[in-house]
Amino acid sequence: MKVLEISGGRTLEGTIRISGSKNSSVALIPAAILADSEVTICNVPEITDTDALAEILDYLGAKVKRASESIVIDPTTIINKEIPEEMSKKLRASYYFMAVLLAKFGHVEMYFPGGCSIGARPIDQTLKGFEALGAVVKEEENRYIIDAKNLVGAHVYLDMPSVGATINTMLVAVKAKGETVIENAAKEPEIVNVATFLNNMGAKITGAGTSEIRIRGVETLEGCYTEVIPDRIETGTYIIAGALVGKELKIDNIIPEHVEMLILKMKEMGVQVEVGPDYVTVSKTDSLKPVRIKTQGYPGFATDLQQPVTVLLTQCEGESILEETVYENRFKNVPYLNEMGSNIEIVGKKIKVHGKTDLKGTQVEATDLRAGACLVLAGLLAEGTTTITNIGPVLRGYEHIVEKLTEIGAKIEIKEV
């Protein structure tokens, strides 16, 4: 079994360069199937999620070449066949293959996607989008068979602004006849990244990044070059690390606007943050004020930063309140933080964080990706040694996390036990 072992209390200084966005990459890689010639995607992070998607592409017959920070995909040899459960369950993003295979071939068979267990994560809004565009969906236990003799543009209203449903509907609509309008669409930067990629292929998409997206279907899409945006969740995670144990720690290659809500909340706490055009410099501040945080879709406070920021709330003087509105099972990190010395109460969809508390290293478990990131941050701060088990989820979302933290002064390593 592999574990992460962290010796806490060390000052972090220097520069961390942010990698390409996980949440963009995992949509862009399947989207390449829609092209009729070779596609190049640059700034792709080397994480297990992108490896799993490349494995599915290879299984379907695509020609895939990986180089440093890039992936070249030739989809012209793709064969439409059922994606087996052992592949689809590795990650949530496998369901983007549902959309692209449906759009390209009018038929797809695959199993329910996997990913972190952070509460109910239904794909009903994705299926609603498919059906609105003319698809017939059959569900056999956790297996889906989806057919569409003709995909026709339609008006799609999402019951909630789901990122996955917005992207999936967009991926199908680019090949549907006529115009599709997605209302109550999610606004996340990753959606804009995917829309730009599709438009570079020859799609006709307007409004990405707003609540209304319009897509006029086209018959063919050609290969192109695109670049993945910087990962805003990785950015936020390392900014929080700097606020905990940093000394003029520079977080470089970022889009500050994408983490604006986090930065505003940190300034409200009293954290020393300097914002540049494509970087942030942050240092530890000894006296922090408590705050209230409520997770929301972009541009609100990101649910993926809720667990990491909880560590910083333990260092605020007084009671902070954090409300989770996106996923109902995203407090699995809390019992482990309390074992390390925090004083956190779970009250329904909220947590009350009573600070300031000292943290001490112990053995904890990464129950999901962002809970794992939270525990890494706690380990960097805590006195003594923190051992994190089940580190697979962390490696799914953070490229070279051990190397990046080691380079700026952390003592962290992967061990076999």
Summary of the structure (lengths in Angstrom):
residues: 417
radius of gyration: 21.4
end to end distance: 5.4
largest distance: 62.9
contacts: 1559
relative contact order: 0.16
helix: 36%
strand: 28%
